[in-house]
Amino acid sequence: MATNVTQRNEVLRELLRWHSEKGRLAVNRLFDGVTPPRQADVVYGELRAHTESTDHILSMLGYPDALPPAGGVLR
């Protein structure tokens, strides 16, 4: 586990990048026109999971109920 606040925030930012990318990919699959309708629910579930995780990570970084400032968190 991270031993100090700086390391903790670096780990959280890396998780945030990962969840953001996976969420973006889920959105692309959801609206690509190729995903069968019966799999759309699965993809939507993935999107919700990544969105909820992203929201939680943002709150842990000190951004409750708001988006981080432009260019702030994802550097």
MOGIPE-V977467 format. One record per pair of residues at least 12 apart in sequence whose ideal C-beta (glycine too) atoms are under 8 Angstrom apart, sorted by sequence separation. I is the first residue (numbers start at 0). J is the second residue. If there is no record, write none. Layout:
# MOGIPE-V977467
I:J, I:J
This chain:
# MOGIPE-V977467
60:72, 29:42, 28:42, 29:43, 57:72, 25:42, 29:46, 25:43, 25:45, 26:46, 25:46, 21:45, 22:46, 25:49, 22:49, 21:49, 22:50, 19:49, 18:49, 22:53, 18:52, 19:53, 18:53, 14:52, 15:53, 18:56, 15:56, 14:56, 15:57, 11:56, 15:60, 11:59, 12:60, 11:60, 8:60, 19:73, 15:72, 16:73, 15:73, 12:72, 12:73, 12:74
